[in-house]
Amino acid sequence: MAGIRVTLNRRLRCKLQTLKRMKAKAIAAKVEMNRMREETTQMVAAMEEIKLEIDPLKASVHHHCDDMLLITGAVDNLSEIIFQL
C-alpha cells in the first residue's frame, strides 16, 4: 500500500510541475501579447500623426494641380489667339 502511495505522490508531483510550467508559459505569452498590443497602439498613433501631416500636403498638391490646369488653359487660349493673328 505504501508503494502505491509513493507512486501516486510521484505522479501527482510530476503533474503539478507540468502545470506550473504551463502556467509560466501562459503568463509569458500574456506578457508578450500585452507588449505587442502596446506596440500596435503606438503604431496606430504614429500612422494617425503621419496622416495628419499628409492631408495638408495632398490638399496643397491638388491646389497646385488646379493652378497648373488654369495656366495650361490660359496658354492654350493665348496660343490660339496668336495663331489667329
PyMOL Python script that loads the backbone (N, CA, C, O; Angstrom):
from pymol import cmd

cmd.read_pdbstr("""\
ATOM      1  N   MET A   1       0.818  -1.201   0.000  1.00  0.00           N
ATOM      2  CA  MET A   1       0.000   0.000   0.000  1.00  0.00           C
ATOM      3  C   MET A   1       0.857   1.259   0.000  1.00  0.00           C
ATOM      4  O   MET A   1       0.535   2.237  -0.675  1.00  0.00           O
ATOM      5  N   ALA A   2       1.943   1.232   0.755  1.00  0.00           N
ATOM      6  CA  ALA A   2       2.821   2.403   0.818  1.00  0.00           C
ATOM      7  C   ALA A   2       3.489   2.641  -0.529  1.00  0.00           C
ATOM      8  O   ALA A   2       3.717   3.784  -0.925  1.00  0.00           O
ATOM      9  N   GLY A   3       3.804   1.546  -1.236  1.00  0.00           N
ATOM     10  CA  GLY A   3       4.428   1.685  -2.559  1.00  0.00           C
ATOM     11  C   GLY A   3       3.507   2.365  -3.549  1.00  0.00           C
ATOM     12  O   GLY A   3       3.954   3.168  -4.368  1.00  0.00           O
ATOM     13  N   ILE A   4       2.226   2.049  -3.480  1.00  0.00           N
ATOM     14  CA  ILE A   4       1.237   2.677  -4.365  1.00  0.00           C
ATOM     15  C   ILE A   4       1.127   4.157  -4.041  1.00  0.00           C
ATOM     16  O   ILE A   4       1.039   4.990  -4.944  1.00  0.00           O
ATOM     17  N   ARG A   5       1.131   4.488  -2.749  1.00  0.00           N
ATOM     18  CA  ARG A   5       1.020   5.881  -2.332  1.00  0.00           C
ATOM     19  C   ARG A   5       2.235   6.673  -2.822  1.00  0.00           C
ATOM     20  O   ARG A   5       2.082   7.807  -3.278  1.00  0.00           O
ATOM     21  N   VAL A   6       3.418   6.104  -2.738  1.00  0.00           N
ATOM     22  CA  VAL A   6       4.637   6.781  -3.203  1.00  0.00           C
ATOM     23  C   VAL A   6       4.562   7.013  -4.705  1.00  0.00           C
ATOM     24  O   VAL A   6       4.920   8.087  -5.189  1.00  0.00           O
ATOM     25  N   THR A   7       4.096   6.006  -5.444  1.00  0.00           N
ATOM     26  CA  THR A   7       3.960   6.137  -6.897  1.00  0.00           C
ATOM     27  C   THR A   7       2.946   7.221  -7.241  1.00  0.00           C
ATOM     28  O   THR A   7       3.193   8.043  -8.124  1.00  0.00           O
ATOM     29  N   LEU A   8       1.813   7.228  -6.554  1.00  0.00           N
ATOM     30  CA  LEU A   8       0.792   8.252  -6.805  1.00  0.00           C
ATOM     31  C   LEU A   8       1.328   9.644  -6.480  1.00  0.00           C
ATOM     32  O   LEU A   8       1.110  10.586  -7.242  1.00  0.00           O
ATOM     33  N   ASN A   9       2.027   9.779  -5.355  1.00  0.00           N
ATOM     34  CA  ASN A   9       2.596  11.077  -4.991  1.00  0.00           C
ATOM     35  C   ASN A   9       3.599  11.546  -6.047  1.00  0.00           C
ATOM     36  O   ASN A   9       3.637  12.725  -6.399  1.00  0.00           O
ATOM     37  N   ARG A  10       4.403  10.615  -6.543  1.00  0.00           N
ATOM     38  CA  ARG A  10       5.386  10.963  -7.568  1.00  0.00           C
ATOM     39  C   ARG A  10       4.673  11.447  -8.837  1.00  0.00           C
ATOM     40  O   ARG A  10       5.076  12.442  -9.440  1.00  0.00           O
ATOM     41  N   ARG A  11       3.616  10.738  -9.234  1.00  0.00           N
ATOM     42  CA  ARG A  11       2.845  11.135 -10.425  1.00  0.00           C
ATOM     43  C   ARG A  11       2.192  12.500 -10.215  1.00  0.00           C
ATOM     44  O   ARG A  11       2.203  13.347 -11.108  1.00  0.00           O
ATOM     45  N   LEU A  12       1.631  12.701  -9.038  1.00  0.00           N
ATOM     46  CA  LEU A  12       0.986  13.991  -8.757  1.00  0.00           C
ATOM     47  C   LEU A  12       2.003  15.132  -8.762  1.00  0.00           C
ATOM     48  O   LEU A  12       1.723  16.211  -9.282  1.00  0.00           O
ATOM     49  N   ARG A  13       3.183  14.895  -8.182  1.00  0.00           N
ATOM     50  CA  ARG A  13       4.228  15.930  -8.201  1.00  0.00           C
ATOM     51  C   ARG A  13       4.657  16.235  -9.635  1.00  0.00           C
ATOM     52  O   ARG A  13       4.880  17.390  -9.996  1.00  0.00           O
ATOM     53  N   CYS A  14       4.768  15.186 -10.445  1.00  0.00           N
ATOM     54  CA  CYS A  14       5.153  15.371 -11.846  1.00  0.00           C
ATOM     55  C   CYS A  14       4.096  16.201 -12.579  1.00  0.00           C
ATOM     56  O   CYS A  14       4.426  17.127 -13.318  1.00  0.00           O
ATOM     57  N   LYS A  15       2.820  15.857 -12.365  1.00  0.00           N
ATOM     58  CA  LYS A  15       1.737  16.621 -13.000  1.00  0.00           C
ATOM     59  C   LYS A  15       1.712  18.060 -12.491  1.00  0.00           C
ATOM     60  O   LYS A  15       1.464  18.992 -13.257  1.00  0.00           O
ATOM     61  N   LEU A  16       1.969  18.234 -11.199  1.00  0.00           N
ATOM     62  CA  LEU A  16       2.000  19.580 -10.630  1.00  0.00           C
ATOM     63  C   LEU A  16       3.116  20.406 -11.272  1.00  0.00           C
ATOM     64  O   LEU A  16       2.912  21.575 -11.597  1.00  0.00           O
ATOM     65  N   GLN A  17       4.282  19.810 -11.454  1.00  0.00           N
ATOM     66  CA  GLN A  17       5.395  20.515 -12.106  1.00  0.00           C
ATOM     67  C   GLN A  17       5.026  20.882 -13.545  1.00  0.00           C
ATOM     68  O   GLN A  17       5.333  21.978 -14.013  1.00  0.00           O
ATOM     69  N   THR A  18       4.364  19.953 -14.241  1.00  0.00           N
ATOM     70  CA  THR A  18       3.925  20.225 -15.615  1.00  0.00           C
ATOM     71  C   THR A  18       2.951  21.398 -15.635  1.00  0.00           C
ATOM     72  O   THR A  18       3.057  22.284 -16.482  1.00  0.00           O
ATOM     73  N   LEU A  19       2.008  21.401 -14.706  1.00  0.00           N
ATOM     74  CA  LEU A  19       1.040  22.503 -14.636  1.00  0.00           C
ATOM     75  C   LEU A  19       1.730  23.828 -14.323  1.00  0.00           C
ATOM     76  O   LEU A  19       1.358  24.864 -14.875  1.00  0.00           O
ATOM     77  N   LYS A  20       2.722  23.804 -13.449  1.00  0.00           N
ATOM     78  CA  LYS A  20       3.457  25.033 -13.125  1.00  0.00           C
ATOM     79  C   LYS A  20       4.197  25.555 -14.353  1.00  0.00           C
ATOM     80  O   LYS A  20       4.221  26.760 -14.602  1.00  0.00           O
ATOM     81  N   ARG A  21       4.805  24.636 -15.129  1.00  0.00           N
ATOM     82  CA  ARG A  21       5.497  25.069 -16.357  1.00  0.00           C
ATOM     83  C   ARG A  21       4.510  25.663 -17.356  1.00  0.00           C
ATOM     84  O   ARG A  21       4.787  26.680 -17.992  1.00  0.00           O
ATOM     85  N   MET A  22       3.350  25.012 -17.486  1.00  0.00           N
ATOM     86  CA  MET A  22       2.330  25.518 -18.408  1.00  0.00           C
ATOM     87  C   MET A  22       1.834  26.893 -17.966  1.00  0.00           C
ATOM     88  O   MET A  22       1.616  27.774 -18.797  1.00  0.00           O
ATOM     89  N   LYS A  23       1.657  27.073 -16.655  1.00  0.00           N
ATOM     90  CA  LYS A  23       1.212  28.369 -16.132  1.00  0.00           C
ATOM     91  C   LYS A  23       2.257  29.441 -16.428  1.00  0.00           C
ATOM     92  O   LYS A  23       1.911  30.553 -16.827  1.00  0.00           O
ATOM     93  N   ALA A  24       3.532  29.112 -16.235  1.00  0.00           N
ATOM     94  CA  ALA A  24       4.605  30.075 -16.514  1.00  0.00           C
ATOM     95  C   ALA A  24       4.617  30.452 -17.994  1.00  0.00           C
ATOM     96  O   ALA A  24       4.803  31.619 -18.337  1.00  0.00           O
ATOM     97  N   LYS A  25       4.420  29.466 -18.871  1.00  0.00           N
ATOM     98  CA  LYS A  25       4.376  29.752 -20.311  1.00  0.00           C
ATOM     99  C   LYS A  25       3.176  30.622 -20.659  1.00  0.00           C
ATOM    100  O   LYS A  25       3.283  31.526 -21.487  1.00  0.00           O
ATOM    101  N   ALA A  26       2.033  30.353 -20.032  1.00  0.00           N
ATOM    102  CA  ALA A  26       0.833  31.151 -20.283  1.00  0.00           C
ATOM    103  C   ALA A  26       1.039  32.594 -19.835  1.00  0.00           C
ATOM    104  O   ALA A  26       0.621  33.527 -20.521  1.00  0.00           O
ATOM    105  N   ILE A  27       1.679  32.776 -18.690  1.00  0.00           N
ATOM    106  CA  ILE A  27       1.954  34.134 -18.198  1.00  0.00           C
ATOM    107  C   ILE A  27       2.908  34.851 -19.146  1.00  0.00           C
ATOM    108  O   ILE A  27       2.709  36.026 -19.454  1.00  0.00           O
ATOM    109  N   ALA A  28       3.944  34.150 -19.613  1.00  0.00           N
ATOM    110  CA  ALA A  28       4.894  34.757 -20.553  1.00  0.00           C
ATOM    111  C   ALA A  28       4.193  35.131 -21.856  1.00  0.00           C
ATOM    112  O   ALA A  28       4.466  36.187 -22.426  1.00  0.00           O
ATOM    113  N   ALA A  29       3.292  34.271 -22.330  1.00  0.00           N
ATOM    114  CA  ALA A  29       2.550  34.563 -23.559  1.00  0.00           C
ATOM    115  C   ALA A  29       1.648  35.782 -23.368  1.00  0.00           C
ATOM    116  O   ALA A  29       1.511  36.606 -24.272  1.00  0.00           O
ATOM    117  N   LYS A  30       1.035  35.890 -22.191  1.00  0.00           N
ATOM    118  CA  LYS A  30       0.165  37.038 -21.913  1.00  0.00           C
ATOM    119  C   LYS A  30       0.978  38.332 -21.882  1.00  0.00           C
ATOM    120  O   LYS A  30       0.541  39.354 -22.409  1.00  0.00           O
ATOM    121  N   VAL A  31       2.154  38.289 -21.268  1.00  0.00           N
ATOM    122  CA  VAL A  31       3.030  39.466 -21.222  1.00  0.00           C
ATOM    123  C   VAL A  31       3.430  39.867 -22.643  1.00  0.00           C
ATOM    124  O   VAL A  31       3.409  41.049 -22.987  1.00  0.00           O
ATOM    125  N   GLU A  32       3.791  38.888 -23.460  1.00  0.00           N
ATOM    126  CA  GLU A  32       4.177  39.168 -24.851  1.00  0.00           C
ATOM    127  C   GLU A  32       2.999  39.747 -25.636  1.00  0.00           C
ATOM    128  O   GLU A  32       3.176  40.673 -26.428  1.00  0.00           O
ATOM    129  N   MET A  33       1.814  39.212 -25.420  1.00  0.00           N
ATOM    130  CA  MET A  33       0.630  39.715 -26.110  1.00  0.00           C
ATOM    131  C   MET A  33       0.352  41.162 -25.708  1.00  0.00           C
ATOM    132  O   MET A  33       0.009  41.982 -26.559  1.00  0.00           O
ATOM    133  N   ASN A  34       0.497  41.484 -24.428  1.00  0.00           N
ATOM    134  CA  ASN A  34       0.297  42.863 -23.971  1.00  0.00           C
ATOM    135  C   ASN A  34       1.336  43.795 -24.576  1.00  0.00           C
ATOM    136  O   ASN A  34       1.018  44.928 -24.940  1.00  0.00           O
ATOM    137  N   ARG A  35       2.587  43.323 -24.686  1.00  0.00           N
ATOM    138  CA  ARG A  35       3.640  44.134 -25.300  1.00  0.00           C
ATOM    139  C   ARG A  35       3.309  44.410 -26.769  1.00  0.00           C
ATOM    140  O   ARG A  35       3.455  45.533 -27.251  1.00  0.00           O
ATOM    141  N   MET A  36       2.863  43.372 -27.464  1.00  0.00           N
ATOM    142  CA  MET A  36       2.510  43.538 -28.874  1.00  0.00           C
ATOM    143  C   MET A  36       1.310  44.465 -29.035  1.00  0.00           C
ATOM    144  O   MET A  36       1.255  45.247 -29.984  1.00  0.00           O
ATOM    145  N   ARG A  37       0.349  44.382 -28.118  1.00  0.00           N
ATOM    146  CA  ARG A  37      -0.819  45.266 -28.166  1.00  0.00           C
ATOM    147  C   ARG A  37      -0.378  46.721 -28.000  1.00  0.00           C
ATOM    148  O   ARG A  37      -0.872  47.609 -28.695  1.00  0.00           O
ATOM    149  N   GLU A  38       0.556  46.958 -27.075  1.00  0.00           N
ATOM    150  CA  GLU A  38       1.075  48.312 -26.845  1.00  0.00           C
ATOM    151  C   GLU A  38       1.805  48.825 -28.085  1.00  0.00           C
ATOM    152  O   GLU A  38       1.637  49.979 -28.478  1.00  0.00           O
ATOM    153  N   GLU A  39       2.616  47.962 -28.700  1.00  0.00           N
ATOM    154  CA  GLU A  39       3.320  48.355 -29.925  1.00  0.00           C
ATOM    155  C   GLU A  39       2.328  48.700 -31.029  1.00  0.00           C
ATOM    156  O   GLU A  39       2.517  49.672 -31.760  1.00  0.00           O
ATOM    157  N   THR A  40       1.275  47.904 -31.147  1.00  0.00           N
ATOM    158  CA  THR A  40       0.261  48.159 -32.167  1.00  0.00           C
ATOM    159  C   THR A  40      -0.417  49.502 -31.921  1.00  0.00           C
ATOM    160  O   THR A  40      -0.658  50.261 -32.860  1.00  0.00           O
ATOM    161  N   THR A  41      -0.723  49.792 -30.669  1.00  0.00           N
ATOM    162  CA  THR A  41      -1.345  51.073 -30.325  1.00  0.00           C
ATOM    163  C   THR A  41      -0.425  52.232 -30.696  1.00  0.00           C
ATOM    164  O   THR A  41      -0.879  53.244 -31.230  1.00  0.00           O
ATOM    165  N   GLN A  42       0.867  52.082 -30.412  1.00  0.00           N
ATOM    166  CA  GLN A  42       1.832  53.126 -30.755  1.00  0.00           C
ATOM    167  C   GLN A  42       1.941  53.292 -32.268  1.00  0.00           C
ATOM    168  O   GLN A  42       2.050  54.414 -32.762  1.00  0.00           O
ATOM    169  N   MET A  43       1.913  52.186 -33.002  1.00  0.00           N
ATOM    170  CA  MET A  43       1.999  52.266 -34.459  1.00  0.00           C
ATOM    171  C   MET A  43       0.775  52.962 -35.042  1.00  0.00           C
ATOM    172  O   MET A  43       0.902  53.765 -35.967  1.00  0.00           O
ATOM    173  N   VAL A  44      -0.398  52.667 -34.515  1.00  0.00           N
ATOM    174  CA  VAL A  44      -1.621  53.311 -34.995  1.00  0.00           C
ATOM    175  C   VAL A  44      -1.558  54.812 -34.721  1.00  0.00           C
ATOM    176  O   VAL A  44      -1.945  55.616 -35.568  1.00  0.00           O
ATOM    177  N   ALA A  45      -1.072  55.188 -33.544  1.00  0.00           N
ATOM    178  CA  ALA A  45      -0.942  56.614 -33.211  1.00  0.00           C
ATOM    179  C   ALA A  45       0.043  57.295 -34.155  1.00  0.00           C
ATOM    180  O   ALA A  45      -0.202  58.415 -34.605  1.00  0.00           O
ATOM    181  N   ALA A  46       1.156  56.629 -34.459  1.00  0.00           N
ATOM    182  CA  ALA A  46       2.140  57.200 -35.388  1.00  0.00           C
ATOM    183  C   ALA A  46       1.537  57.346 -36.779  1.00  0.00           C
ATOM    184  O   ALA A  46       1.781  58.341 -37.460  1.00  0.00           O
ATOM    185  N   MET A  47       0.753  56.362 -37.202  1.00  0.00           N
ATOM    186  CA  MET A  47       0.119  56.444 -38.521  1.00  0.00           C
ATOM    187  C   MET A  47      -0.882  57.591 -38.575  1.00  0.00           C
ATOM    188  O   MET A  47      -0.999  58.263 -39.599  1.00  0.00           O
ATOM    189  N   GLU A  48      -1.596  57.816 -37.496  1.00  0.00           N
ATOM    190  CA  GLU A  48      -2.544  58.936 -37.441  1.00  0.00           C
ATOM    191  C   GLU A  48      -1.799  60.270 -37.550  1.00  0.00           C
ATOM    192  O   GLU A  48      -2.257  61.183 -38.237  1.00  0.00           O
ATOM    193  N   GLU A  49      -0.651  60.380 -36.871  1.00  0.00           N
ATOM    194  CA  GLU A  49       0.148  61.605 -36.963  1.00  0.00           C
ATOM    195  C   GLU A  49       0.626  61.821 -38.393  1.00  0.00           C
ATOM    196  O   GLU A  49       0.575  62.940 -38.903  1.00  0.00           O
ATOM    197  N   ILE A  50       1.083  60.770 -39.034  1.00  0.00           N
ATOM    198  CA  ILE A  50       1.546  60.872 -40.422  1.00  0.00           C
ATOM    199  C   ILE A  50       0.397  61.295 -41.320  1.00  0.00           C
ATOM    200  O   ILE A  50       0.571  62.130 -42.208  1.00  0.00           O
ATOM    201  N   LYS A  51      -0.788  60.715 -41.088  1.00  0.00           N
ATOM    202  CA  LYS A  51      -1.957  61.083 -41.895  1.00  0.00           C
ATOM    203  C   LYS A  51      -2.273  62.568 -41.729  1.00  0.00           C
ATOM    204  O   LYS A  51      -2.616  63.246 -42.698  1.00  0.00           O
ATOM    205  N   LEU A  52      -2.155  63.072 -40.496  1.00  0.00           N
ATOM    206  CA  LEU A  52      -2.416  64.493 -40.263  1.00  0.00           C
ATOM    207  C   LEU A  52      -1.413  65.372 -41.011  1.00  0.00           C
ATOM    208  O   LEU A  52      -1.750  66.481 -41.426  1.00  0.00           O
ATOM    209  N   GLU A  53      -0.182  64.882 -41.184  1.00  0.00           N
ATOM    210  CA  GLU A  53       0.820  65.634 -41.934  1.00  0.00           C
ATOM    211  C   GLU A  53       0.591  65.520 -43.437  1.00  0.00           C
ATOM    212  O   GLU A  53       0.872  66.461 -44.179  1.00  0.00           O
ATOM    213  N   ILE A  54       0.089  64.388 -43.887  1.00  0.00           N
ATOM    214  CA  ILE A  54      -0.078  64.151 -45.322  1.00  0.00           C
ATOM    215  C   ILE A  54      -1.291  64.889 -45.880  1.00  0.00           C
ATOM    216  O   ILE A  54      -1.238  65.393 -47.002  1.00  0.00           O
ATOM    217  N   ASP A  55      -2.379  64.963 -45.120  1.00  0.00           N
ATOM    218  CA  ASP A  55      -3.607  65.578 -45.623  1.00  0.00           C
ATOM    219  C   ASP A  55      -3.394  67.009 -46.128  1.00  0.00           C
ATOM    220  O   ASP A  55      -3.864  67.322 -47.221  1.00  0.00           O
ATOM    221  N   PRO A  56      -2.712  67.892 -45.390  1.00  0.00           N
ATOM    222  CA  PRO A  56      -2.476  69.238 -45.927  1.00  0.00           C
ATOM    223  C   PRO A  56      -1.599  69.215 -47.188  1.00  0.00           C
ATOM    224  O   PRO A  56      -1.790  70.020 -48.099  1.00  0.00           O
ATOM    225  N   LEU A  57      -0.646  68.294 -47.227  1.00  0.00           N
ATOM    226  CA  LEU A  57       0.197  68.186 -48.420  1.00  0.00           C
ATOM    227  C   LEU A  57      -0.632  67.768 -49.627  1.00  0.00           C
ATOM    228  O   LEU A  57      -0.437  68.280 -50.730  1.00  0.00           O
ATOM    229  N   LYS A  58      -1.552  66.841 -49.416  1.00  0.00           N
ATOM    230  CA  LYS A  58      -2.429  66.407 -50.505  1.00  0.00           C
ATOM    231  C   LYS A  58      -3.257  67.581 -51.018  1.00  0.00           C
ATOM    232  O   LYS A  58      -3.385  67.785 -52.226  1.00  0.00           O
ATOM    233  N   ALA A  59      -3.810  68.340 -50.095  1.00  0.00           N
ATOM    234  CA  ALA A  59      -4.622  69.497 -50.478  1.00  0.00           C
ATOM    235  C   ALA A  59      -3.778  70.499 -51.250  1.00  0.00           C
ATOM    236  O   ALA A  59      -4.243  71.087 -52.227  1.00  0.00           O
ATOM    237  N   SER A  60      -2.541  70.695 -50.814  1.00  0.00           N
ATOM    238  CA  SER A  60      -1.641  71.622 -51.497  1.00  0.00           C
ATOM    239  C   SER A  60      -1.338  71.144 -52.910  1.00  0.00           C
ATOM    240  O   SER A  60      -1.329  71.939 -53.850  1.00  0.00           O
ATOM    241  N   VAL A  61      -1.092  69.849 -53.060  1.00  0.00           N
ATOM    242  CA  VAL A  61      -0.810  69.291 -54.389  1.00  0.00           C
ATOM    243  C   VAL A  61      -2.015  69.472 -55.297  1.00  0.00           C
ATOM    244  O   VAL A  61      -1.862  69.855 -56.457  1.00  0.00           O
ATOM    245  N   HIS A  62      -3.218  69.200 -54.784  1.00  0.00           N
ATOM    246  CA  HIS A  62      -4.423  69.375 -55.597  1.00  0.00           C
ATOM    247  C   HIS A  62      -4.584  70.834 -56.009  1.00  0.00           C
ATOM    248  O   HIS A  62      -4.967  71.128 -57.141  1.00  0.00           O
ATOM    249  N   HIS A  63      -4.288  71.747 -55.082  1.00  0.00           N
ATOM    250  CA  HIS A  63      -4.390  73.175 -55.386  1.00  0.00           C
ATOM    251  C   HIS A  63      -3.415  73.544 -56.504  1.00  0.00           C
ATOM    252  O   HIS A  63      -3.778  74.259 -57.438  1.00  0.00           O
ATOM    253  N   HIS A  64      -2.167  73.050 -56.406  1.00  0.00           N
ATOM    254  CA  HIS A  64      -1.177  73.347 -57.442  1.00  0.00           C
ATOM    255  C   HIS A  64      -1.560  72.709 -58.774  1.00  0.00           C
ATOM    256  O   HIS A  64      -1.306  73.289 -59.830  1.00  0.00           O
ATOM    257  N   CYS A  65      -2.162  71.534 -58.738  1.00  0.00           N
ATOM    258  CA  CYS A  65      -2.618  70.897 -59.977  1.00  0.00           C
ATOM    259  C   CYS A  65      -3.709  71.736 -60.628  1.00  0.00           C
ATOM    260  O   CYS A  65      -3.719  71.920 -61.845  1.00  0.00           O
ATOM    261  N   ASP A  66      -4.627  72.243 -59.812  1.00  0.00           N
ATOM    262  CA  ASP A  66      -5.678  73.110 -60.349  1.00  0.00           C
ATOM    263  C   ASP A  66      -5.066  74.355 -60.970  1.00  0.00           C
ATOM    264  O   ASP A  66      -5.482  74.782 -62.048  1.00  0.00           O
ATOM    265  N   ASP A  67      -4.070  74.946 -60.291  1.00  0.00           N
ATOM    266  CA  ASP A  67      -3.383  76.116 -60.842  1.00  0.00           C
ATOM    267  C   ASP A  67      -2.718  75.786 -62.168  1.00  0.00           C
ATOM    268  O   ASP A  67      -2.778  76.573 -63.112  1.00  0.00           O
ATOM    269  N   MET A  68      -2.084  74.623 -62.238  1.00  0.00           N
ATOM    270  CA  MET A  68      -1.411  74.222 -63.477  1.00  0.00           C
ATOM    271  C   MET A  68      -2.421  74.038 -64.605  1.00  0.00           C
ATOM    272  O   MET A  68      -2.139  74.390 -65.751  1.00  0.00           O
ATOM    273  N   LEU A  69      -3.584  73.495 -64.294  1.00  0.00           N
ATOM    274  CA  LEU A  69      -4.620  73.345 -65.319  1.00  0.00           C
ATOM    275  C   LEU A  69      -5.093  74.707 -65.815  1.00  0.00           C
ATOM    276  O   LEU A  69      -5.311  74.897 -67.012  1.00  0.00           O
ATOM    277  N   LEU A  70      -5.249  75.654 -64.889  1.00  0.00           N
ATOM    278  CA  LEU A  70      -5.645  77.009 -65.294  1.00  0.00           C
ATOM    279  C   LEU A  70      -4.578  77.640 -66.179  1.00  0.00           C
ATOM    280  O   LEU A  70      -4.896  78.261 -67.194  1.00  0.00           O
ATOM    281  N   ILE A  71      -3.315  77.482 -65.797  1.00  0.00           N
ATOM    282  CA  ILE A  71      -2.210  78.042 -66.587  1.00  0.00           C
ATOM    283  C   ILE A  71      -2.159  77.385 -67.956  1.00  0.00           C
ATOM    284  O   ILE A  71      -1.971  78.064 -68.965  1.00  0.00           O
ATOM    285  N   THR A  72      -2.326  76.072 -67.999  1.00  0.00           N
ATOM    286  CA  THR A  72      -2.309  75.356 -69.278  1.00  0.00           C
ATOM    287  C   THR A  72      -3.443  75.844 -70.168  1.00  0.00           C
ATOM    288  O   THR A  72      -3.256  76.051 -71.367  1.00  0.00           O
ATOM    289  N   GLY A  73      -4.620  76.025 -69.575  1.00  0.00           N
ATOM    290  CA  GLY A  73      -5.753  76.536 -70.343  1.00  0.00           C
ATOM    291  C   GLY A  73      -5.476  77.939 -70.866  1.00  0.00           C
ATOM    292  O   GLY A  73      -5.804  78.247 -72.012  1.00  0.00           O
ATOM    293  N   ALA A  74      -4.878  78.793 -70.042  1.00  0.00           N
ATOM    294  CA  ALA A  74      -4.556  80.157 -70.470  1.00  0.00           C
ATOM    295  C   ALA A  74      -3.530  80.136 -71.594  1.00  0.00           C
ATOM    296  O   ALA A  74      -3.654  80.893 -72.557  1.00  0.00           O
ATOM    297  N   VAL A  75      -2.522  79.282 -71.485  1.00  0.00           N
ATOM    298  CA  VAL A  75      -1.503  79.174 -72.537  1.00  0.00           C
ATOM    299  C   VAL A  75      -2.138  78.685 -73.832  1.00  0.00           C
ATOM    300  O   VAL A  75      -1.803  79.180 -74.908  1.00  0.00           O
ATOM    301  N   ASP A  76      -3.044  77.727 -73.743  1.00  0.00           N
ATOM    302  CA  ASP A  76      -3.736  77.239 -74.942  1.00  0.00           C
ATOM    303  C   ASP A  76      -4.542  78.361 -75.582  1.00  0.00           C
ATOM    304  O   ASP A  76      -4.540  78.513 -76.804  1.00  0.00           O
ATOM    305  N   ASN A  77      -5.236  79.152 -74.752  1.00  0.00           N
ATOM    306  CA  ASN A  77      -6.016  80.275 -75.282  1.00  0.00           C
ATOM    307  C   ASN A  77      -5.106  81.293 -75.954  1.00  0.00           C
ATOM    308  O   ASN A  77      -5.419  81.780 -77.040  1.00  0.00           O
ATOM    309  N   LEU A  78      -3.973  81.622 -75.315  1.00  0.00           N
ATOM    310  CA  LEU A  78      -3.032  82.568 -75.916  1.00  0.00           C
ATOM    311  C   LEU A  78      -2.471  82.025 -77.222  1.00  0.00           C
ATOM    312  O   LEU A  78      -2.326  82.767 -78.193  1.00  0.00           O
ATOM    313  N   SER A  79      -2.160  80.753 -77.250  1.00  0.00           N
ATOM    314  CA  SER A  79      -1.632  80.139 -78.475  1.00  0.00           C
ATOM    315  C   SER A  79      -2.648  80.244 -79.597  1.00  0.00           C
ATOM    316  O   SER A  79      -2.290  80.536 -80.738  1.00  0.00           O
ATOM    317  N   GLU A  80      -3.913  80.008 -79.277  1.00  0.00           N
ATOM    318  CA  GLU A  80      -4.953  80.090 -80.305  1.00  0.00           C
ATOM    319  C   GLU A  80      -5.111  81.523 -80.797  1.00  0.00           C
ATOM    320  O   GLU A  80      -5.271  81.758 -81.995  1.00  0.00           O
ATOM    321  N   ILE A  81      -5.064  82.489 -79.862  1.00  0.00           N
ATOM    322  CA  ILE A  81      -5.176  83.906 -80.254  1.00  0.00           C
ATOM    323  C   ILE A  81      -4.005  84.293 -81.141  1.00  0.00           C
ATOM    324  O   ILE A  81      -4.197  84.953 -82.162  1.00  0.00           O
ATOM    325  N   ILE A  82      -2.796  83.893 -80.769  1.00  0.00           N
ATOM    326  CA  ILE A  82      -1.607  84.220 -81.568  1.00  0.00           C
ATOM    327  C   ILE A  82      -1.704  83.558 -82.930  1.00  0.00           C
ATOM    328  O   ILE A  82      -1.339  84.158 -83.941  1.00  0.00           O
ATOM    329  N   PHE A  83      -2.193  82.327 -82.965  1.00  0.00           N
ATOM    330  CA  PHE A  83      -2.317  81.615 -84.230  1.00  0.00           C
ATOM    331  C   PHE A  83      -3.312  82.327 -85.143  1.00  0.00           C
ATOM    332  O   PHE A  83      -3.123  82.341 -86.360  1.00  0.00           O
ATOM    333  N   GLN A  84      -4.369  82.920 -84.580  1.00  0.00           N
ATOM    334  CA  GLN A  84      -5.375  83.616 -85.374  1.00  0.00           C
ATOM    335  C   GLN A  84      -4.852  84.941 -85.906  1.00  0.00           C
ATOM    336  O   GLN A  84      -5.350  85.436 -86.917  1.00  0.00           O
ATOM    337  N   LEU A  85      -3.867  85.520 -85.249  1.00  0.00           N
ATOM    338  CA  LEU A  85      -3.312  86.788 -85.703  1.00  0.00           C
ATOM    339  C   LEU A  85      -2.481  86.519 -86.898  1.00  0.00           C
ATOM    340  O   LEU A  85      -1.901  87.444 -87.467  1.00  0.00           O
TER     341      LEU A  85
END
""", "prot")
cmd.dss("prot")
cmd.show_as("cartoon", "prot")
cmd.util.cbc("prot")
cmd.orient("prot")
